[in-house]
């Protein structure tokens, strides 16, 4: 048997203890909910649990070394593992976020878990495992399922067969109660400063520690800190510099709105609003109570697919008027 542990996880003592106990007692649940913020280790914990359970193959001919097994799981090419991610629907095809980025496709609406993907899970579980003692399904961002997809998944959770299904979501409140009732919840929390530093250093992203604003936005999530840093690096420096204070004229407000709408896609614009909310709060505490509601309103408009340039122009006009 390949020896695997959860030693790659930083923090998350409760989650590690619960999972280790389940493995030690050979009482693996048919379904788990890994509940907690993005970027704190839920995906890594799912990979390590899959690795641990797959290493228990009863057939010596099918056993493999740790590195090979880990690589197959990480690359999602093990025959008994189905890894489900939110997708975009583009010209009749389902594309993950990574696939859409690779093809240069931008979408206004966020990706989601779709009914066809849930049907794929049922089809995947309709056959017995080929190499491992059980089949494993991991669903990221399970909270993005529409009601029809969630109801279809409920039927699979009732009779998963020789399999374990892991749902990754922010918390039980993000899913239908009927789904949550069929899962064992494993809690994941945000990391402290020292744990954040340890993770970022381990994954080769120690430079993120030099950006207090990014760390403040991440709120104890190394994954979110890395994503925020990548977003920040992708924004034109002159545009970022011009936004360090609200516009001081109507002309500047309109120009900044035009530049942002032209330079950034919708997801990046939503991130920029979060960045400005945090930045203005820390840099202009005496004025932020008047400014921040306009930025929050802008986020709501963008999510409702209002024309981005108009959203930004109106938002910056309001910020300029607040200073007059």
N, C-alpha and C positions, 0 to 999 in steps of 0.2 A: 504494500500500500504506500502511495506517495504521501509524505508528511507535509501538510499544509496548515498554516495558522492564519490568524488575522493580524499578523505583526506589521503589515504594511499600512494598517489604519492608525491614524494618530488621534488620540482622544477616543470618544465614543465607547467609554468603558461599559455602559449599560448594554449597548447593542452587542458588543463583543461577548459579554457574559451570557446574554440570552442565547446567542447563536452557538457559542461553544457548548452550553448546557444541552441544547437540542441535539447537537451532533454526538456528544458524549453519551447521551441517553438513547440515541437512535430514535428520537421522536421528532422527525422532520415534519413540519406542518405541510399540508397540501397547498397552502397559499400564505404569503407574507405580505405585509405592507411595511416597506421601509419608509418611515415618515420623518421628514425634516427638510431643512432648506436645501436648495441646490448647492453643489460644490463643497459639501462637508464630508464626503466619503461614502454616500449611499451606493453609487455605481461601483466603486472599488469593493465595497463589502459584498455586493451581489456577485461580482466576478470571483471573489475569494470563496464565497459559499459554493458557487458552481464548481470551482476548482476542487474544493474539498470533497464534495459529493461525487464528482466524476472520478476522482482518484480511487474510489472504493470499488472499482470494477472487479467483479468476481472471477473474470477470466484473465489469467496471467498473459495470455497471448495478446490481450487488448490493453494491457497496462503500458504506460509510457512515462518517461522521466518528467520531472516537474516543469522544466523549462519548455518542453514541447507542448505539454498540456496547457500551460499558462498562455503560451503564444496562440494556440488554437482558439482558446476562449476569448482572448483579447481581440483577435481578428474575426471573431464571430463565425468561424468556419467548422465548428464541431457539429456533427450530424444530430446530436441530441440536445442542442441549444438553439433556441429561437429568441433573438433579441429584437424587440419591437420599439421603434422610435416614432415620434410624431412626424407626420409627412405633409407635404403640399400636394395638391392635386393639380397637375400641369399637363394639359393636352391628353387627358385620359390616363396618365401615368402617375403613380405615387412616388414622390421624391423626398428623401430625408433632407434635413437642413444642410448637411455636408454635400449631398449630391446636388442640391439646388445651387449652392455656392460654387461648386466646381463647374457647373454649366452656365454660371453667370445669370441665373434666374432670380429675380427679386419679386416678392409677393407682398401685397398689402396686408393680408390676413395672416395671423400666426399659424404655425403648423399644428396639427391635431392627430390623435389616434382615431382611425376611421373604422367603420363597420367592416370593410373588406379585410382590414388587418386582424380584427377580432375573429373573423371567419377563418383566416389563415391559422390562427392559434388552434382553433378546434380541429382543423384538418391535420395540423402538425401532431396534435396529441392523439389522433385517431389510430396511430400506429405505435407499436411498442418501441422502446429505446433500442438503438442499434449497437452501441458500445458501452454506455454507462448504465448504472443500476436504475436510473430514472431519467426521464426527460426534464428539462428545465426551460422555463419561459421567463424572460425579464422584460417588463414593460416600463419604459421611461416616461416621465411626465404623464402618468395615468390620469391626472386630473383634466387633461385636454380631451378626454373622450366625450362625445355627445351622448345624449341619453340612450339613443338606439344602440350605439356600440357598447355602452355600459350594461344595458340589459342583456345583450348577446353574451357578453363576458360572464355575466352572472350565471348563465346556464352552464358554462364551462367550469366555473369555480365549484359548482355543486357536485360535479363528477369529473374531476381532473384526470382520473385514471392513475397510471404509474408515472406521476409527474409532480413537480412543484412549480408554482407560479409566484413570481415576485413582482409586486407593484411598487414603483417609486413615485411618491407624491409628497407635497408639502405637509400634509397631515390628514387625519381622518375626516375632518370637516370638508376637505376638497373633493371627496368621493361620495357616491350614493351610500347611505347607511347599510343597504342590503349587501353591497360589496364589502364594506368594512367588516361586517359581522362574520364574513366567511374567511377573513384573514387574521393571522396573528400579527399584531402591530409591534414593530421594532423601532424604538425612538432613536433619532439622530439629532444631536444638538450642535449649536455653533461653537467654534473653537476659541480659546483664549489667545492673547497676543503671542505667548511663547509657542503654543501649538501652531498658530498661523505661520510664524517664522520658520518653524521646523519643517512644515509641509512645503512652503514656498522654496526653501533652500534645497530640500530633497528633490524637487521636480525641476530644479535649475531655473527658478524664477525669483531669485533673491533680490533682483533689481526692483521688484514691486514694493519691497519694504521701504524704498526711498520715497514713496508717494503716499503721504498721510491721508490725502483726500481719497485716494482709491481704497485704502484700508478702512477708512471710515464708512465708505459706501458699502463695502463687502460685509461688514458687520459679522465678522467671525467665519466667513466662508472663503477658503483659499481659492476654490473654483471661480467664484464670483469676482474675486480680486484679480485673477488672471484675465478673465473675460473683460473686465473694466479697463485693465491696462492695455489690452489689445485694441479695444475701442478707442481709447485715448490716443494711442499711437497712430491709428488710422485717420484721425481727424486732422485736416490741414492746420499747421501751427499758427498761421496768421488768423485763421477763423477762430481758433481757440483763444488766442490772445485778445481778439476783439470782443469776446464774450465775458471777459473777466469783470465787467461792470455793465449794468443795464445801459441802453443807448441814451445819449444825451441830446438827441434831436430826432425829429420825425423822419428826416431823410435817412439817418443812420438806422433807425428802427426798421424801415422798409428794406434797406440794403442788407441788413443782417438776416432778415427773414428770407430774402431771395437767395442769399448765399447758402444758408442751411438747407433749404428745400432743394437746391441744386446739387449740393455736395454729398448729402447723406440720404440713405434709404430710410424707410419708415421705422424699422427696428432701431437703427442708429439714432434717429431723431428722438425716439422714446428714451433711449439711454442718455442722450444729451440733456433731456429735460430732468432726468434723475440727477445727473451730474450738476446741473445748474442749481437745482433745489438744494443739494448738499453744499455746494460752493457758496452760494449767496447766504445760506444760513450761517455758515462759519465765518464768512468775511464781512457780512453786513448785518449783524444780529439786530441792530436798532431799526432796520428797514424791512427785514425779511418777512415780518408778519403781514406787511402790505403787499409784498411782491409774490410770495409763494402761492397764494390762491390762484393767481393768473397762470402760473406754470402748471399747477395741478389741473386746471381747466383745459390747458393745452393738451395734456396727456389724454384726457377724456375725449377731446375732439379728434385727435389722431387715431385713437382706437375705434372711433366711429366712422373713420375713413373720410373725414372732412379734408378738403384740399390743403396739403401741407403748407404751401407758401402762404395761403391766407391765414392759416392757424398761427404761423410764426409772426407774420406782420401784425396781426391784431394783438398777439401777446406782447410783442415788444412795444407796440404803441401804448398799451396799458402801463407797461413798466416805465416808459418815458413820461407818461402823464402823472404817474405817482410821484415823480421827482419834481414836477413843475410846481 
